[in-house]
Amino acid sequence: MADRGGAASGGAGETLFSRTHLAATASFSLVMFLTGFAALAVVPTLPTAARDLGGVSLFPLVAGCFVAAGLLGGVLGGHWADRSGARGPLAAGMALTVVTLIVSATSTSIWQLAAGRFLDGLAAGAVAVSVNAAIGQVYPERLRPRALALMSACWVIPSLTGPPLAGLVSAWWSWRVVFYGLAALTVLPALVLVTVLRGPSWQGAAGAREDRAARPPLLLAALVSLGAALGQYGVSGWDVRHLLFAAAALCLLVVCAPRLLPAGTWRAARGLPVTVLLRGLASGTYFTIEAFVPLMLIAERKVAPVVTGLAFTGAAVVWAGASWVQGRLLEGRPRHRLVAAGAVVMTAAVALAVAGTLPGVPALTAASSMIVAAVGMGLLDPSLTVLSLAHSPRGRQGSASSAMQTSQNLGQISVMALYSVVLNACLGADASGLAGYGAAFGLLAVPTLVIAVLAGRARGTGEPAPRTVAGSGAGAADSSGADPGTRMDPGDGASSSPASGSGVGSP
């Protein structure tokens, strides 16, 4: 592939830990380790916190605030990274993370806890986008798959230690101690990070400073974030109030969300747009499995929580393992084929989830679906990130990364909402709980099959073209593999300049 990401091509003998890249590799690894530990330790404590604050009925809002704010944080962080390099948004995101943990730890009401989670989403969105933009700015293309694999590996230890430690601390002391402890553990590395992230490579490509991106669509991003939060709350019930919230969320998302994505995303135009679309479909499918398989196992199959906890841990480990495989053993394979292979594996995971709802099938069959789905995501997710960087022009990785982050969050919201609608409709029709879960899980085969079919349209520059008759098919790609008409302006969504996408590939 031609290297269009703004990094030097690099010598053949360079590695992630060569002198040139050591500081960047250490900084990224530290950021992802702390991000993973905080995410995996905080989430298990939220139900207890909501109960103690007397806000169990508002728990969907608390849970949804993080995803909703991630949309806005991704737009802000991506634009900042394009204008002045990744150092600023990375440092600011880590500093804000410390503040948000203290806000949550001192919560006296469920609304303060929701505010803390919203601020945490802003920080996480900015950090996720900045890390992927920086990978495109700092590393040569040959090292990017390995860098992304390392980022996934940084979640392994947090996945093994974060949830059980948080549970023990909550049981022995208080959920507040979890937040205070994470803030204390994060503040020193955050200060070190600000010191380490220095040097010309962190200032972004010169072209990015000379050709400044338009201002980010802050109002649109805020409205989409609001719509995401309303949608998370709206699909949690069937009364008039919840339906009104869901309708308002749908209106906001339909009107505003397309303007935050590359033109041509919804018609799967070649290059960046289809890459962004596939990221949303994959993330939505995976995280819906991760959310509802444990719920089904505990509520319907009466499985002990420790089993679902082990499934979470296993999924995190195999995600990192599959990501390592794609970065090392399969680094020479065309990326779009790895995307298709990952989608096929995820389709098998959906089949296991459906089978796990059948009364005569062992419950562990459904639990295994989480692990199999993680294998698919470990292959698919970093490959999409590499493709998005390949479609990225010099110095515009941040704008592309924010588009991928937006698609990821929208995909999670949309797929989970559709799943909830099908599940609640089945339960409302007096179907058994397992039958409702089975029907809803079956719906997830649609996005995975769509990914497998459309993966070829995400083919990166320099990858072998699919064997088709020249000129056949709508929207045939040019020699670069990108649709010449596919352009995105991070300011208003209008045709301006080629864009790229990148999302974070974290378990």
The 8 nearest C-alpha neighbors of each residue, nearest first, counted from 0:
[[1, 461, 460, 2, 462, 459, 389, 140],
 [0, 2, 3, 460, 461, 389, 140, 4],
 [1, 3, 4, 140, 0, 8, 389, 5],
 [4, 2, 392, 393, 5, 1, 391, 389],
 [5, 3, 393, 135, 2, 6, 391, 392],
 [4, 6, 393, 136, 3, 394, 204, 7],
 [7, 5, 136, 139, 137, 138, 4, 8],
 [6, 8, 9, 139, 5, 138, 137, 2],
 [7, 9, 139, 6, 140, 2, 10, 141],
 [10, 8, 7, 139, 11, 13, 138, 6],
 [11, 9, 12, 13, 8, 139, 7, 14],
 [10, 12, 13, 9, 14, 141, 8, 142],
 [13, 11, 10, 14, 9, 17, 15, 142],
 [14, 12, 10, 11, 17, 9, 15, 16],
 [15, 13, 17, 16, 12, 142, 20, 11],
 [14, 16, 20, 17, 24, 21, 142, 146],
 [17, 15, 21, 14, 20, 18, 24, 19],
 [18, 16, 14, 19, 20, 21, 15, 13],
 [17, 19, 21, 20, 16, 22, 15, 13],
 [18, 20, 17, 21, 22, 16, 13, 15],
 [21, 19, 23, 17, 18, 22, 15, 16],
 [20, 22, 16, 24, 18, 23, 17, 19],
 [23, 21, 25, 24, 20, 26, 195, 19],
 [22, 24, 26, 20, 21, 25, 27, 196],
 [25, 23, 21, 27, 26, 22, 20, 28],
 [24, 26, 28, 22, 23, 27, 21, 29],
 [27, 25, 23, 29, 28, 24, 22, 30],
 [28, 26, 30, 24, 29, 25, 23, 31],
 [29, 27, 25, 31, 26, 30, 32, 24],
 [28, 30, 32, 26, 27, 31, 25, 33],
 [31, 29, 27, 33, 28, 32, 34, 26],
 [30, 32, 34, 28, 33, 29, 35, 153],
 [31, 33, 153, 29, 35, 34, 30, 154],
 [34, 32, 36, 30, 35, 31, 37, 29],
 [35, 33, 31, 37, 32, 36, 30, 38],
 [36, 34, 38, 32, 154, 33, 37, 157],
 [35, 37, 157, 33, 39, 38, 34, 161],
 [36, 38, 40, 34, 35, 39, 41, 33],
 [39, 37, 35, 41, 36, 40, 34, 42],
 [38, 40, 36, 161, 37, 41, 42, 162],
 [41, 39, 161, 162, 37, 165, 38, 42],
 [42, 40, 38, 44, 43, 39, 37, 45],
 [41, 43, 44, 45, 39, 40, 38, 46],
 [44, 42, 45, 41, 40, 162, 46, 166],
 [45, 43, 42, 41, 47, 46, 174, 48],
 [44, 46, 48, 47, 42, 43, 49, 41],
 [47, 45, 49, 48, 44, 50, 43, 58],
 [48, 46, 50, 45, 49, 44, 51, 174],
 [47, 49, 45, 51, 50, 46, 52, 44],
 [50, 48, 54, 46, 52, 55, 47, 51],
 [49, 51, 47, 53, 55, 48, 52, 54],
 [52, 50, 48, 53, 49, 47, 54, 55],
 [51, 53, 49, 50, 108, 54, 109, 48],
 [54, 52, 50, 51, 55, 49, 109, 108],
 [55, 53, 49, 57, 56, 109, 52, 50],
 [54, 56, 58, 49, 57, 50, 53, 46],
 [55, 57, 54, 58, 59, 53, 49, 60],
 [58, 56, 54, 55, 60, 59, 61, 109],
 [57, 59, 61, 55, 60, 56, 62, 49],
 [60, 58, 62, 232, 61, 57, 63, 231],
 [59, 61, 63, 58, 57, 62, 232, 64],
 [62, 60, 113, 58, 64, 59, 63, 57],
 [61, 63, 59, 60, 64, 58, 65, 66],
 [64, 62, 60, 228, 231, 66, 65, 61],
 [65, 63, 117, 67, 61, 66, 228, 62],
 [64, 66, 120, 117, 116, 68, 63, 67],
 [67, 65, 69, 63, 68, 64, 120, 408],
 [66, 68, 224, 64, 227, 228, 69, 65],
 [69, 67, 120, 121, 71, 70, 65, 117],
 [68, 70, 124, 120, 72, 66, 121, 67],
 [71, 69, 405, 73, 68, 72, 67, 224],
 [70, 72, 220, 68, 74, 73, 69, 221],
 [73, 71, 121, 124, 125, 69, 75, 74],
 [72, 74, 124, 401, 125, 76, 70, 71],
 [73, 75, 401, 77, 71, 72, 76, 78],
 [76, 74, 72, 78, 73, 77, 79, 71],
 [77, 75, 125, 79, 73, 88, 78, 74],
 [78, 76, 397, 398, 401, 80, 74, 79],
 [77, 79, 81, 75, 80, 76, 398, 397],
 [80, 78, 76, 82, 81, 77, 83, 75],
 [81, 79, 84, 85, 77, 397, 78, 83],
 [82, 80, 397, 78, 79, 395, 84, 83],
 [81, 83, 79, 80, 208, 207, 211, 84],
 [84, 82, 202, 80, 203, 81, 79, 208],
 [85, 83, 203, 202, 80, 201, 86, 81],
 [84, 86, 80, 129, 133, 87, 88, 89],
 [87, 85, 89, 201, 84, 196, 88, 90],
 [88, 86, 90, 89, 85, 91, 84, 80],
 [89, 87, 91, 90, 76, 92, 85, 86],
 [90, 88, 92, 126, 86, 87, 91, 129],
 [89, 91, 93, 87, 92, 193, 88, 86],
 [92, 90, 88, 94, 93, 89, 95, 87],
 [93, 91, 122, 95, 89, 90, 94, 126],
 [92, 94, 96, 90, 95, 91, 189, 89],
 [95, 93, 91, 96, 97, 92, 90, 189],
 [94, 96, 98, 92, 97, 93, 122, 91],
 [95, 97, 93, 99, 94, 98, 122, 119],
 [96, 98, 182, 100, 95, 94, 99, 186],
 [99, 97, 95, 101, 96, 100, 102, 94],
 [98, 100, 102, 115, 96, 101, 119, 97],
 [99, 101, 103, 97, 178, 102, 98, 182],
 [100, 102, 104, 98, 99, 103, 105, 179],
 [103, 101, 99, 115, 100, 105, 104, 98],
 [102, 104, 115, 112, 100, 106, 101, 105],
 [105, 103, 175, 101, 178, 102, 106, 179],
 [106, 104, 102, 103, 101, 107, 175, 111],
 [107, 105, 103, 111, 112, 108, 104, 102],
 [106, 108, 105, 111, 52, 109, 112, 110],
 [109, 107, 110, 111, 52, 106, 112, 53],
 [108, 110, 112, 54, 111, 52, 113, 49],
 [109, 111, 113, 108, 112, 114, 61, 106],
 [112, 110, 114, 106, 113, 108, 109, 115],
 [111, 113, 103, 115, 109, 110, 114, 106],
 [114, 112, 61, 110, 116, 111, 115, 117],
 [115, 113, 111, 117, 112, 116, 110, 118],
 [116, 114, 103, 112, 99, 118, 102, 113],
 [115, 117, 119, 113, 65, 114, 118, 64],
 [116, 118, 64, 114, 65, 120, 119, 68],
 [119, 117, 121, 115, 120, 116, 99, 114],
 [118, 120, 116, 122, 117, 121, 99, 96],
 [119, 121, 65, 69, 68, 123, 117, 118],
 [122, 120, 72, 68, 118, 69, 124, 119],
 [121, 123, 92, 119, 125, 120, 124, 96],
 [122, 124, 120, 126, 125, 121, 127, 119],
 [125, 123, 69, 72, 73, 127, 121, 122],
 [124, 126, 76, 72, 73, 122, 128, 123],
 [125, 127, 129, 123, 89, 92, 124, 128],
 [128, 126, 124, 130, 503, 129, 125, 123],
 [127, 129, 400, 125, 131, 126, 130, 73],
 [130, 128, 132, 126, 85, 131, 127, 133],
 [131, 129, 133, 127, 132, 128, 126, 134],
 [130, 132, 134, 133, 128, 129, 501, 503],
 [133, 131, 396, 397, 129, 135, 134, 130],
 [132, 134, 136, 130, 135, 131, 85, 137],
 [135, 133, 131, 137, 132, 136, 138, 130],
 [134, 136, 132, 133, 4, 137, 138, 388],
 [135, 137, 133, 6, 5, 134, 4, 138],
 [136, 138, 6, 134, 135, 133, 200, 139],
 [139, 137, 134, 6, 135, 142, 143, 136],
 [140, 138, 8, 6, 7, 141, 9, 142],
 [139, 141, 143, 142, 2, 138, 8, 6],
 [140, 142, 139, 143, 144, 8, 138, 145],
 [143, 141, 145, 140, 139, 144, 138, 146],
 [142, 144, 146, 140, 145, 141, 138, 147],
 [145, 143, 326, 147, 146, 142, 148, 385],
 [146, 144, 326, 148, 142, 143, 147, 149],
 [147, 145, 143, 149, 148, 144, 142, 150],
 [146, 148, 150, 144, 149, 145, 381, 143],
 [147, 149, 322, 323, 145, 151, 150, 146],
 [148, 150, 152, 146, 147, 151, 145, 153],
 [151, 149, 147, 153, 148, 152, 28, 31],
 [152, 150, 319, 148, 153, 149, 505, 154],
 [151, 153, 319, 149, 154, 150, 155, 148],
 [152, 154, 32, 150, 151, 155, 31, 28],
 [155, 153, 152, 157, 35, 151, 156, 32],
 [154, 156, 158, 152, 157, 316, 153, 315],
 [155, 157, 159, 158, 154, 160, 153, 161],
 [158, 156, 36, 161, 160, 154, 159, 155],
 [159, 157, 155, 156, 312, 161, 160, 154],
 [158, 160, 156, 157, 312, 161, 155, 162],
 [159, 161, 157, 158, 163, 164, 162, 156],
 [160, 162, 40, 157, 164, 39, 36, 158],
 [161, 163, 40, 165, 164, 39, 160, 166],
 [164, 162, 166, 165, 161, 160, 167, 159],
 [165, 163, 167, 166, 161, 162, 160, 168],
 [164, 166, 162, 168, 40, 163, 167, 161],
 [167, 165, 163, 169, 164, 168, 170, 162],
 [166, 168, 170, 164, 169, 165, 171, 163],
 [167, 169, 165, 171, 170, 166, 172, 164],
 [168, 170, 173, 174, 166, 172, 167, 171],
 [169, 171, 167, 168, 172, 166, 173, 174],
 [172, 170, 168, 169, 167, 173, 166, 174],
 [171, 173, 169, 168, 170, 176, 174, 167],
 [174, 172, 169, 175, 176, 168, 170, 171],
 [173, 175, 169, 177, 176, 44, 48, 168],
 [176, 174, 104, 173, 178, 177, 179, 105],
 [175, 177, 179, 174, 173, 178, 180, 172],
 [178, 176, 180, 174, 175, 179, 165, 181],
 [179, 177, 104, 181, 175, 100, 180, 176],
 [180, 178, 176, 182, 181, 177, 104, 175],
 [181, 179, 183, 177, 182, 178, 176, 184],
 [180, 182, 184, 178, 183, 179, 185, 177],
 [181, 183, 97, 179, 185, 180, 184, 100],
 [184, 182, 180, 181, 185, 186, 179, 187],
 [183, 185, 181, 182, 186, 180, 187, 188],
 [186, 184, 182, 183, 188, 187, 189, 181],
 [185, 187, 189, 183, 188, 184, 182, 97],
 [188, 186, 190, 189, 185, 191, 184, 183],
 [189, 187, 191, 190, 185, 186, 192, 184],
 [190, 188, 192, 186, 187, 191, 93, 185],
 [189, 191, 187, 193, 192, 188, 186, 194],
 [192, 190, 188, 194, 189, 193, 195, 187],
 [193, 191, 189, 195, 194, 190, 188, 196],
 [192, 194, 190, 191, 90, 196, 195, 189],
 [195, 193, 191, 192, 196, 190, 197, 189],
 [196, 194, 192, 197, 193, 191, 22, 26],
 [195, 197, 193, 194, 86, 192, 201, 198],
 [198, 196, 195, 201, 194, 199, 86, 193],
 [197, 199, 200, 201, 196, 202, 195, 86],
 [198, 200, 201, 202, 197, 203, 204, 84],
 [201, 199, 198, 202, 137, 203, 136, 197],
 [202, 200, 199, 84, 203, 86, 198, 85],
 [201, 203, 84, 83, 199, 200, 204, 85],
 [204, 202, 84, 201, 83, 394, 200, 205],
 [203, 205, 394, 207, 206, 5, 393, 202],
 [206, 204, 208, 207, 209, 203, 394, 202],
 [205, 207, 209, 204, 208, 210, 394, 393],
 [206, 208, 394, 210, 204, 205, 209, 211],
 [209, 207, 205, 206, 211, 210, 82, 83],
 [208, 210, 206, 207, 211, 205, 204, 82],
 [211, 209, 207, 208, 206, 212, 205, 82],
 [210, 212, 208, 207, 209, 82, 213, 81],
 [213, 211, 210, 214, 82, 489, 81, 78],
 [212, 214, 490, 215, 211, 489, 488, 491],
 [213, 215, 490, 212, 216, 489, 78, 217],
 [214, 216, 490, 217, 489, 213, 78, 74],
 [217, 215, 490, 219, 218, 220, 491, 214],
 [216, 218, 220, 219, 215, 221, 71, 74],
 [219, 217, 221, 220, 216, 222, 223, 215],
 [220, 218, 222, 216, 221, 217, 255, 223],
 [219, 221, 217, 223, 71, 218, 222, 224],
 [220, 222, 224, 218, 219, 223, 71, 217],
 [223, 221, 225, 219, 224, 220, 226, 218],
 [224, 222, 226, 220, 225, 221, 252, 256],
 [225, 223, 67, 221, 227, 222, 226, 68],
 [226, 224, 222, 228, 223, 227, 221, 229],
 [225, 227, 248, 223, 229, 251, 224, 228],
 [228, 226, 224, 230, 67, 225, 229, 223],
 [227, 229, 63, 225, 231, 67, 230, 226],
 [230, 228, 226, 232, 248, 227, 231, 244],
 [229, 231, 233, 248, 227, 245, 232, 228],
 [232, 230, 228, 63, 229, 233, 234, 227],
 [231, 233, 229, 230, 59, 60, 235, 234],
 [232, 234, 245, 241, 230, 244, 235, 231],
 [235, 233, 236, 232, 231, 416, 230, 245],
 [234, 236, 233, 232, 231, 59, 241, 237],
 [237, 235, 234, 241, 238, 233, 242, 232],
 [236, 238, 241, 242, 239, 235, 234, 240],
 [237, 239, 241, 240, 236, 242, 243, 233],
 [240, 238, 242, 241, 243, 237, 244, 236],
 [239, 241, 243, 242, 238, 244, 233, 237],
 [240, 242, 233, 244, 243, 238, 239, 236],
 [241, 243, 245, 239, 244, 240, 233, 246],
 [244, 242, 246, 240, 245, 241, 239, 247],
 [243, 245, 233, 241, 247, 242, 246, 229],
 [244, 246, 233, 242, 248, 230, 243, 247],
 [247, 245, 243, 249, 248, 244, 242, 250],
 [246, 248, 244, 250, 249, 245, 243, 251],
 [249, 247, 226, 230, 245, 251, 229, 246],
 [250, 248, 246, 252, 247, 251, 253, 245],
 [251, 249, 247, 253, 248, 252, 254, 246],
 [250, 252, 248, 226, 254, 249, 253, 255],
 [251, 253, 256, 249, 255, 254, 250, 223],
 [254, 252, 250, 251, 255, 249, 256, 257],
 [253, 255, 251, 252, 250, 256, 257, 258],
 [254, 256, 252, 257, 258, 219, 253, 251],
 [255, 257, 252, 258, 259, 223, 253, 254],
 [258, 256, 260, 259, 255, 254, 253, 261],
 [257, 259, 492, 256, 260, 255, 491, 261],
 [258, 260, 257, 256, 492, 402, 261, 489],
 [261, 259, 257, 402, 258, 262, 264, 492],
 [262, 260, 487, 272, 264, 263, 486, 492],
 [261, 263, 264, 487, 486, 485, 260, 492],
 [262, 264, 268, 266, 265, 272, 267, 261],
 [263, 265, 272, 267, 266, 262, 261, 273],
 [264, 266, 267, 263, 276, 272, 268, 273],
 [265, 267, 263, 264, 268, 273, 272, 262],
 [268, 266, 273, 264, 265, 272, 263, 269],
 [269, 267, 263, 273, 272, 266, 264, 482],
 [270, 268, 456, 482, 481, 273, 457, 267],
 [271, 269, 481, 457, 272, 482, 273, 480],
 [270, 272, 274, 499, 273, 387, 390, 275],
 [273, 271, 264, 275, 274, 261, 268, 263],
 [272, 274, 267, 276, 275, 268, 271, 269],
 [275, 273, 271, 277, 272, 276, 457, 278],
 [274, 276, 272, 278, 403, 273, 277, 500],
 [277, 275, 273, 279, 278, 274, 264, 272],
 [278, 276, 280, 274, 279, 275, 450, 281],
 [279, 277, 275, 281, 276, 280, 407, 282],
 [278, 280, 410, 407, 406, 282, 276, 277],
 [279, 281, 277, 283, 410, 278, 282, 446],
 [282, 280, 284, 278, 283, 279, 277, 285],
 [283, 281, 285, 279, 284, 280, 407, 411],
 [411, 282, 284, 410, 414, 280, 281, 286],
 [285, 283, 281, 287, 282, 286, 443, 280],
 [286, 284, 282, 288, 287, 283, 281, 289],
 [285, 287, 289, 288, 283, 284, 290, 282],
 [286, 288, 290, 284, 289, 285, 415, 283],
 [289, 287, 285, 286, 291, 290, 292, 284],
 [288, 290, 286, 287, 291, 292, 369, 285],
 [291, 289, 287, 288, 286, 292, 293, 294],
 [292, 290, 294, 288, 293, 289, 295, 287],
 [291, 293, 295, 294, 288, 289, 290, 296],
 [294, 292, 296, 295, 291, 307, 297, 290],
 [295, 293, 291, 297, 292, 296, 298, 290],
 [296, 294, 292, 298, 299, 293, 297, 291],
 [295, 297, 300, 293, 302, 294, 299, 298],
 [296, 298, 301, 302, 294, 295, 299, 300],
 [297, 299, 295, 296, 294, 301, 300, 302],
 [300, 298, 295, 301, 296, 297, 433, 432],
 [299, 301, 296, 302, 297, 298, 362, 295],
 [302, 300, 297, 299, 298, 296, 303, 295],
 [301, 303, 297, 296, 300, 304, 306, 362],
 [302, 304, 305, 306, 301, 297, 307, 296],
 [305, 303, 307, 306, 308, 302, 297, 293],
 [304, 306, 308, 303, 307, 309, 302, 310],
 [307, 305, 309, 308, 304, 303, 310, 302],
 [306, 308, 310, 304, 309, 305, 293, 311],
 [307, 309, 305, 311, 306, 310, 304, 312],
 [308, 310, 312, 306, 311, 307, 313, 305],
 [309, 311, 307, 313, 308, 312, 314, 366],
 [312, 310, 308, 314, 309, 313, 307, 315],
 [311, 313, 309, 315, 310, 314, 158, 159],
 [312, 314, 310, 316, 315, 311, 309, 370],
 [313, 315, 370, 311, 373, 317, 312, 316],
 [316, 314, 318, 312, 506, 313, 317, 155],
 [315, 317, 313, 319, 318, 314, 155, 320],
 [316, 318, 320, 319, 314, 315, 374, 321],
 [319, 317, 377, 373, 315, 321, 374, 320],
 [318, 320, 152, 322, 151, 316, 317, 321],
 [321, 319, 317, 323, 322, 318, 316, 324],
 [322, 320, 377, 324, 318, 323, 374, 319],
 [321, 323, 377, 148, 319, 325, 320, 324],
 [324, 322, 148, 326, 320, 321, 325, 327],
 [323, 325, 321, 328, 327, 322, 326, 329],
 [326, 324, 329, 322, 323, 327, 330, 378],
 [325, 327, 145, 144, 323, 330, 324, 148],
 [328, 326, 324, 330, 329, 325, 323, 145],
 [327, 329, 324, 330, 325, 326, 323, 331],
 [330, 328, 325, 332, 331, 327, 324, 326],
 [331, 329, 326, 327, 332, 325, 328, 144],
 [330, 332, 329, 333, 328, 334, 327, 326],
 [331, 333, 329, 330, 334, 337, 336, 325],
 [334, 332, 336, 335, 462, 331, 337, 463],
 [333, 335, 337, 336, 382, 332, 338, 386],
 [334, 336, 338, 458, 337, 454, 333, 455],
 [337, 335, 339, 338, 334, 333, 340, 454],
 [336, 338, 340, 334, 339, 335, 341, 379],
 [339, 337, 379, 335, 341, 336, 340, 454],
 [338, 340, 451, 336, 342, 337, 341, 454],
 [341, 339, 337, 343, 342, 338, 336, 344],
 [342, 340, 375, 379, 344, 338, 378, 339],
 [341, 343, 345, 339, 447, 340, 344, 451],
 [342, 344, 346, 340, 345, 341, 339, 347],
 [343, 345, 375, 341, 347, 346, 342, 340],
 [346, 344, 372, 348, 342, 375, 347, 343],
 [347, 345, 343, 349, 348, 344, 447, 444],
 [346, 348, 350, 344, 345, 349, 351, 343],
 [349, 347, 368, 345, 351, 372, 346, 350],
 [348, 350, 352, 346, 351, 347, 444, 353],
 [351, 349, 347, 353, 348, 352, 354, 346],
 [352, 350, 354, 348, 368, 349, 353, 365],
 [351, 353, 365, 349, 355, 350, 354, 368],
 [354, 352, 437, 350, 355, 351, 356, 440],
 [355, 353, 351, 356, 352, 357, 350, 360],
 [354, 356, 365, 352, 364, 353, 357, 362],
 [357, 355, 433, 354, 353, 437, 358, 436],
 [356, 358, 355, 360, 354, 359, 433, 353],
 [359, 357, 360, 356, 361, 355, 433, 362],
 [358, 360, 357, 361, 356, 355, 362, 354],
 [359, 361, 357, 358, 355, 362, 354, 364],
 [362, 360, 363, 364, 355, 359, 358, 365],
 [361, 363, 364, 355, 365, 360, 300, 366],
 [364, 362, 366, 365, 361, 367, 355, 306],
 [365, 363, 355, 367, 362, 366, 361, 351],
 [364, 366, 355, 352, 368, 363, 367, 351],
 [367, 365, 363, 368, 364, 369, 310, 292],
 [366, 368, 364, 370, 365, 369, 363, 371],
 [367, 369, 348, 371, 365, 351, 366, 370],
 [370, 368, 372, 367, 371, 366, 314, 289],
 [369, 371, 314, 373, 367, 372, 368, 313],
 [372, 370, 368, 374, 373, 348, 369, 367],
 [371, 373, 345, 375, 348, 369, 374, 370],
 [372, 374, 318, 376, 370, 314, 371, 375],
 [375, 373, 377, 371, 318, 372, 376, 321],
 [374, 376, 341, 344, 372, 345, 373, 378],
 [375, 377, 379, 373, 380, 378, 374, 341],
 [376, 378, 322, 318, 321, 374, 375, 379],
 [379, 377, 376, 341, 375, 322, 321, 325],
 [378, 380, 338, 376, 341, 382, 377, 381],
 [379, 381, 376, 383, 382, 504, 377, 378],
 [382, 380, 384, 383, 504, 379, 147, 385],
 [383, 381, 385, 379, 384, 380, 334, 386],
 [384, 382, 386, 380, 381, 385, 387, 379],
 [383, 385, 501, 381, 387, 382, 386, 502],
 [384, 386, 382, 388, 383, 387, 381, 389],
 [387, 385, 389, 383, 388, 384, 459, 382],
 [386, 388, 500, 384, 499, 390, 389, 501],
 [389, 387, 391, 385, 390, 386, 4, 135],
 [388, 390, 386, 387, 391, 459, 385, 3],
 [391, 389, 387, 499, 388, 271, 386, 270],
 [392, 390, 499, 388, 389, 498, 4, 396],
 [393, 391, 3, 395, 4, 394, 497, 390],
 [392, 394, 5, 4, 3, 395, 391, 206],
 [393, 395, 207, 204, 5, 396, 81, 206],
 [396, 394, 397, 81, 398, 393, 392, 391],
 [395, 397, 132, 399, 398, 394, 400, 391],
 [398, 396, 77, 132, 400, 81, 80, 399],
 [399, 397, 77, 401, 400, 78, 396, 395],
 [500, 400, 398, 499, 396, 402, 397, 401],
 [399, 401, 501, 500, 397, 403, 128, 402],
 [400, 402, 73, 404, 74, 77, 398, 403],
 [403, 401, 405, 399, 400, 404, 260, 500],
 [404, 402, 500, 501, 502, 406, 400, 275],
 [403, 405, 401, 407, 502, 406, 402, 73],
 [406, 404, 402, 70, 408, 403, 407, 401],
 [405, 407, 279, 403, 409, 404, 408, 410],
 [408, 406, 279, 404, 410, 405, 409, 282],
 [407, 409, 411, 405, 410, 406, 66, 412],
 [410, 408, 406, 412, 411, 407, 413, 405],
 [411, 409, 279, 283, 407, 413, 408, 412],
 [283, 410, 412, 408, 409, 414, 413, 415],
 [411, 413, 409, 415, 410, 414, 416, 408],
 [412, 414, 416, 410, 415, 411, 409, 417],
 [415, 413, 283, 417, 416, 411, 412, 410],
 [416, 414, 418, 412, 287, 417, 413, 411],
 [415, 417, 419, 413, 418, 414, 412, 234],
 [418, 416, 420, 414, 419, 415, 413, 421],
 [417, 419, 415, 421, 416, 439, 420, 422],
 [420, 418, 416, 422, 417, 421, 423, 415],
 [419, 421, 417, 423, 418, 422, 424, 416],
 [422, 420, 424, 418, 419, 439, 423, 425],
 [421, 423, 435, 419, 425, 424, 439, 420],
 [422, 424, 426, 420, 425, 421, 427, 419],
 [425, 423, 427, 421, 426, 422, 420, 428],
 [426, 424, 435, 428, 422, 427, 423, 430],
 [425, 427, 423, 430, 429, 428, 424, 435],
 [426, 428, 424, 429, 425, 423, 430, 422],
 [427, 429, 425, 426, 430, 424, 423, 431],
 [430, 428, 426, 427, 431, 425, 432, 424],
 [431, 429, 426, 425, 428, 434, 435, 432],
 [432, 430, 434, 433, 435, 429, 426, 425],
 [431, 433, 435, 434, 436, 430, 426, 299],
 [432, 434, 436, 356, 435, 431, 437, 299],
 [435, 433, 437, 431, 432, 436, 438, 430],
 [436, 434, 425, 422, 432, 438, 433, 437],
 [435, 437, 433, 439, 434, 438, 422, 440],
 [436, 438, 353, 434, 440, 435, 439, 356],
 [439, 437, 441, 435, 440, 436, 434, 442],
 [438, 440, 436, 442, 441, 418, 437, 422],
 [441, 439, 437, 442, 443, 438, 353, 436],
 [440, 442, 438, 439, 443, 444, 437, 353],
 [441, 443, 439, 440, 444, 445, 438, 418],
 [444, 442, 445, 441, 440, 446, 284, 349],
 [445, 443, 447, 442, 346, 441, 446, 448],
 [444, 446, 443, 448, 447, 442, 449, 441],
 [447, 445, 449, 448, 280, 444, 443, 450],
 [448, 446, 450, 342, 444, 449, 445, 346],
 [447, 449, 451, 450, 445, 446, 444, 452],
 [448, 450, 446, 452, 447, 451, 453, 445],
 [451, 449, 447, 453, 448, 452, 454, 277],
 [450, 452, 339, 448, 342, 449, 454, 453],
 [451, 453, 449, 450, 454, 448, 455, 339],
 [452, 454, 450, 455, 456, 451, 449, 457],
 [455, 453, 456, 335, 451, 457, 339, 450],
 [456, 454, 457, 458, 453, 335, 336, 465],
 [455, 457, 269, 454, 458, 453, 270, 273],
 [458, 456, 270, 455, 274, 454, 269, 273],
 [459, 457, 335, 455, 456, 480, 462, 460],
 [460, 458, 386, 462, 480, 389, 457, 461],
 [459, 461, 479, 0, 480, 462, 389, 1],
 [460, 462, 0, 459, 463, 1, 479, 480],
 [463, 461, 460, 459, 333, 464, 458, 0],
 [464, 462, 461, 465, 333, 458, 460, 459],
 [463, 465, 462, 466, 458, 480, 467, 461],
 [466, 464, 467, 463, 455, 458, 462, 456],
 [467, 465, 464, 468, 469, 463, 455, 471],
 [466, 468, 465, 469, 471, 470, 464, 472],
 [469, 467, 471, 470, 466, 472, 465, 475],
 [470, 468, 471, 467, 475, 466, 472, 476],
 [469, 471, 475, 468, 472, 467, 473, 476],
 [472, 470, 468, 469, 475, 473, 467, 474],
 [473, 471, 475, 474, 470, 468, 467, 469],
 [472, 474, 475, 471, 470, 476, 268, 269],
 [473, 475, 476, 472, 482, 268, 269, 471],
 [476, 474, 473, 472, 470, 477, 471, 482],
 [477, 475, 482, 480, 481, 474, 269, 478],
 [476, 478, 479, 480, 481, 482, 475, 483],
 [479, 477, 480, 476, 481, 460, 461, 464],
 [478, 480, 460, 477, 481, 461, 459, 476],
 [479, 481, 476, 478, 460, 477, 459, 458],
 [482, 480, 270, 269, 479, 476, 483, 477],
 [481, 483, 269, 476, 485, 484, 270, 268],
 [484, 482, 485, 481, 477, 476, 486, 497],
 [483, 485, 482, 486, 494, 481, 263, 268],
 [484, 486, 482, 483, 262, 263, 497, 268],
 [487, 485, 497, 494, 496, 262, 498, 484],
 [486, 488, 261, 492, 494, 498, 262, 496],
 [487, 489, 492, 495, 490, 493, 491, 494],
 [490, 488, 215, 491, 492, 398, 487, 213],
 [491, 489, 215, 213, 214, 216, 488, 492],
 [490, 492, 493, 488, 489, 216, 258, 259],
 [491, 493, 488, 258, 487, 489, 259, 490],
 [494, 492, 488, 491, 487, 495, 262, 486],
 [495, 493, 486, 487, 488, 496, 492, 262],
 [494, 496, 488, 487, 493, 486, 497, 492],
 [495, 497, 486, 487, 488, 498, 494, 392],
 [498, 496, 486, 487, 392, 485, 499, 495],
 [499, 497, 487, 399, 391, 486, 496, 271],
 [500, 498, 399, 391, 387, 271, 390, 388],
 [399, 501, 499, 387, 400, 403, 402, 275],
 [502, 500, 400, 384, 403, 387, 399, 131],
 [501, 503, 403, 404, 400, 384, 504, 128],
 [502, 504, 127, 505, 131, 501, 128, 404],
 [503, 505, 380, 381, 502, 151, 506, 147],
 [506, 504, 151, 503, 154, 150, 35, 318],
 [505, 315, 318, 504, 151, 154, 319, 314]]
